[in-house]
């Protein structure tokens, strides 16, 4: 996301993929789609030095935002609040919160004989 909360790039991977794989793929997409105008990226603690090094190779300064260990519960991180705000807005849309396993036009599955 940019500073306005607009999505620049999206990467979807399997749950078994490590955050570093997603970070590298995401940085590649950001560099490609923005033409090198992105200078800095803020990431959470799930990303490691591999992503920082890959970003440096693309000309993007990747900063890992570290959470204050003294804070408990959900506390928005000052530098990442825009991402958290955008996630909150997306959750307001019903279709993004539910897991639909069938097309809305199809009838619901028949009940079992219990």
Buried (B, 14 or more C-beta within 10 A) or exposed (E): BEEEEEEEBEBEEEEEEEBBBBBBBBBBEBBEEBEEEBEEBBBEEEBBEBBBEBBEEBEBEBEBEEEEEEEEEEEEBEEBEBBEEBEEEEEEEEEEEEEEEEEEEEEEEEEEEE
